[in-house]
Amino acid sequence: LVRGPVTVAVPDTPGIVHHPVRTAAQMAERVFALTDAGVDAVVMAAAVADFTPVVVADRKLKKRDGTPTVELRPTEDILAGLGAARRPGQTLVGFAAETTDVESNAAEKLAAKGVDLLVANDVSAPGVGFEHDTNAVVVLGADGTRQNVALTDKYAVAGAVLDAVLAVRRGA
């Protein structure tokens, strides 16, 4: 389990090795190192920012120094990198937090990233996404499959995603 800083307790679970990271660059490095080790399925549920500051301040920025200019660069696309470097038989799952055109944006991302499954949700919907114990998603498959998971707890959503991974792996 490669994870960034989280605000919830992360329990010790037998059989799960935790790899905490602080930055998107560290996450990319760790994920690529681990997937090179012969991983059969990769579920990329992390909400990594699309952009990263070019310069990170090493001290508090003071108002008296004026308004700073923030220059951004695209963050490394971990999911696209995994899709480009995937080995035969490896199952890749991506996630898309959307606010508009959820299914069309998800279908576009599914094709662009070269993944087997794309789990999308409308994070602007009530009770969905971040800071909620519930979620509602659509799971799109590269084979054209589509599964709606109505608003439910996140454990049930995780179960539906894992069932979809198993279905892909059985067909592989």
C-alpha positions as CSV (number, residue, x, y, z in Angstrom):
1,L,0.0,0.0,0.0
2,V,1.7,3.2,-1.2
3,R,0.0,6.1,0.4
4,G,0.4,9.8,0.9
5,P,-0.3,11.7,4.1
6,V,-3.8,10.8,5.4
7,T,-6.0,12.1,8.2
8,V,-7.5,8.8,9.1
9,A,-5.8,6.0,11.1
10,V,-4.2,3.4,8.9
11,P,-4.5,0.1,10.7
12,D,-1.8,-2.6,10.6
13,T,-3.2,-5.3,8.5
14,P,-1.5,-8.7,8.2
15,G,-0.1,-9.2,4.7
16,I,-0.1,-5.5,3.8
17,V,3.2,-3.6,3.7
18,H,2.8,0.2,4.0
19,H,4.9,2.5,2.0
20,P,4.2,6.1,3.2
21,V,5.3,8.9,0.9
22,R,4.9,12.7,1.1
23,T,5.1,13.9,-2.5
24,A,3.8,12.9,-5.8
25,A,7.3,12.4,-7.0
26,Q,8.0,10.0,-4.1
27,M,4.7,8.2,-4.9
28,A,5.7,7.8,-8.6
29,E,9.1,6.5,-7.6
30,R,7.8,3.9,-5.1
31,V,4.9,2.8,-7.4
32,F,7.1,2.2,-10.3
33,A,9.7,0.3,-8.2
34,L,7.0,-1.9,-6.7
35,T,5.2,-2.7,-10.0
36,D,8.4,-3.7,-11.6
37,A,8.5,-6.5,-9.0
38,G,5.9,-8.5,-10.8
39,V,2.6,-7.1,-9.3
40,D,-0.4,-8.7,-11.0
41,A,-2.9,-5.9,-10.2
42,V,-2.4,-2.2,-9.5
43,V,-5.3,-0.1,-8.1
44,M,-4.4,3.6,-8.3
45,A,-6.9,5.3,-6.1
46,A,-4.7,8.2,-4.9
47,A,-5.8,11.7,-5.8
48,V,-2.5,13.0,-7.0
49,A,-2.6,16.7,-8.0
50,D,-2.3,17.5,-11.7
51,F,0.2,20.3,-11.1
52,T,3.2,20.8,-8.7
53,P,4.8,24.1,-7.7
54,V,8.1,24.7,-9.5
55,V,9.6,26.2,-6.3
56,V,8.6,25.2,-2.8
57,A,9.2,27.7,-0.1
58,D,11.5,26.5,2.7
59,R,10.0,29.1,5.1
60,K,6.8,30.9,5.8
61,L,5.9,33.5,3.2
62,K,5.1,36.8,4.8
63,K,2.5,39.3,3.6
64,R,5.0,42.1,4.0
65,D,7.1,40.6,1.2
66,G,4.2,41.0,-1.2
67,T,2.1,38.5,-3.1
68,P,4.2,35.6,-4.4
69,T,4.0,34.3,-7.9
70,V,3.3,30.6,-8.1
71,E,4.6,28.8,-11.2
72,L,3.2,25.3,-11.7
73,R,4.4,22.3,-13.8
74,P,2.5,19.2,-14.7
75,T,2.9,16.4,-12.1
76,E,4.3,13.1,-13.4
77,D,1.3,11.1,-14.6
78,I,1.8,7.8,-12.7
79,L,-1.2,6.0,-14.2
80,A,-0.2,6.8,-17.8
81,G,3.4,5.7,-17.0
82,L,2.0,2.4,-15.6
83,G,-0.1,2.0,-18.7
84,A,2.8,2.6,-21.0
85,A,5.1,0.2,-19.2
86,R,2.6,-2.5,-18.2
87,R,3.7,-6.1,-18.6
88,P,1.4,-8.7,-20.2
89,G,-1.2,-10.0,-17.8
90,Q,-1.0,-7.1,-15.4
91,T,-4.4,-5.5,-14.5
92,L,-4.5,-1.7,-14.1
93,V,-7.2,0.3,-12.4
94,G,-7.5,4.1,-12.4
95,F,-9.8,6.5,-10.7
96,A,-11.3,9.7,-11.9
97,A,-12.9,12.3,-9.6
98,E,-15.0,14.5,-11.8
99,T,-17.5,17.3,-11.5
100,T,-18.9,17.5,-15.0
101,D,-19.5,15.0,-17.9
102,V,-18.4,12.2,-15.5
103,E,-18.9,9.2,-17.8
104,S,-17.5,10.8,-21.0
105,N,-14.4,12.2,-19.1
106,A,-13.9,8.8,-17.5
107,A,-14.2,7.0,-20.9
108,E,-11.6,9.3,-22.4
109,K,-9.3,8.8,-19.4
110,L,-9.7,5.0,-19.6
111,A,-8.5,5.0,-23.2
112,A,-5.8,7.6,-22.8
113,K,-4.2,5.9,-19.8
114,G,-4.2,2.4,-21.2
115,V,-5.9,0.8,-18.1
116,D,-8.3,-2.1,-17.8
117,L,-10.8,-0.4,-15.5
118,L,-11.6,3.2,-14.7
119,V,-13.6,4.0,-11.5
120,A,-15.3,7.4,-11.8
121,N,-17.3,9.5,-9.4
122,D,-19.0,12.9,-9.4
123,V,-17.3,14.5,-6.4
124,S,-19.8,17.4,-6.6
125,A,-22.7,15.1,-5.8
126,P,-24.1,14.9,-2.2
127,G,-22.5,12.2,0.0
128,V,-19.9,11.3,-2.7
129,G,-16.2,11.4,-2.8
130,F,-13.7,13.0,-0.4
131,E,-14.7,13.6,3.3
132,H,-17.6,11.2,3.1
133,D,-18.0,7.6,4.3
134,T,-20.1,6.9,1.2
135,N,-19.6,7.0,-2.5
136,A,-21.3,6.3,-5.8
137,V,-19.3,5.3,-8.8
138,V,-19.4,4.0,-12.3
139,V,-16.8,1.3,-13.2
140,L,-15.9,1.4,-16.9
141,G,-14.0,-1.5,-18.5
142,A,-11.7,-1.3,-21.5
143,D,-13.8,-4.2,-22.9
144,G,-16.9,-1.9,-22.9
145,T,-18.4,-3.1,-19.6
146,R,-20.1,-0.6,-17.4
147,Q,-21.2,-1.0,-13.8
148,N,-23.0,1.6,-11.7
149,V,-22.5,1.4,-8.0
150,A,-25.3,3.4,-6.3
151,L,-24.6,5.5,-3.2
152,T,-23.3,3.1,-0.5
153,D,-20.5,2.8,2.0
154,K,-16.9,2.8,0.7
155,Y,-16.3,-0.8,1.7
156,A,-19.1,-1.9,-0.7
157,V,-17.6,0.3,-3.4
158,A,-14.1,-1.3,-2.8
159,G,-15.8,-4.7,-3.0
160,A,-17.3,-3.8,-6.4
161,V,-14.0,-2.6,-7.7
162,L,-12.2,-5.8,-6.5
163,D,-15.0,-7.9,-8.1
164,A,-14.3,-6.0,-11.4
165,V,-10.6,-6.7,-11.1
166,L,-11.3,-10.4,-10.6
167,A,-13.5,-10.4,-13.6
168,V,-10.8,-8.9,-15.8
169,R,-8.2,-11.3,-14.4
170,R,-10.4,-14.3,-15.1
171,G,-10.7,-13.2,-18.7
172,A,-6.9,-12.5,-19.0
